[in-house]
């Protein structure tokens, strides 16, 4: 549910209206331990836990954007 909410917020807010940012790449890059810790915070429902989840998702989006940018740059160079 939390990941679906993440995607809905990215699209609905206009940050990623075409849903092309692979936030999942960022989650994977941050690793399963960090993901589980952040998810436990989300499940706790505490302000601190929710803040940890939101921060984790923000970092995952940042890493996903980096990946998308690299793909676009490679396409522009004709490398892909």
Number of C-alpha atoms within 10 A of each C-alpha: 6 13 12 9 10 16 19 15 14 19 16 12 10 11 11 16 14 9 14 12 24 18 25 15 19 22 20 14 14 15 11 11 9 15 18 12 15 21 20 15 19 19 13 12 11 11 11 12 18 18 15 18 23 18 13 20 22 16 16 23 23 17 22 22 19 16 17 17 13 12 14 14 13 12 11 10 9 8 9 9
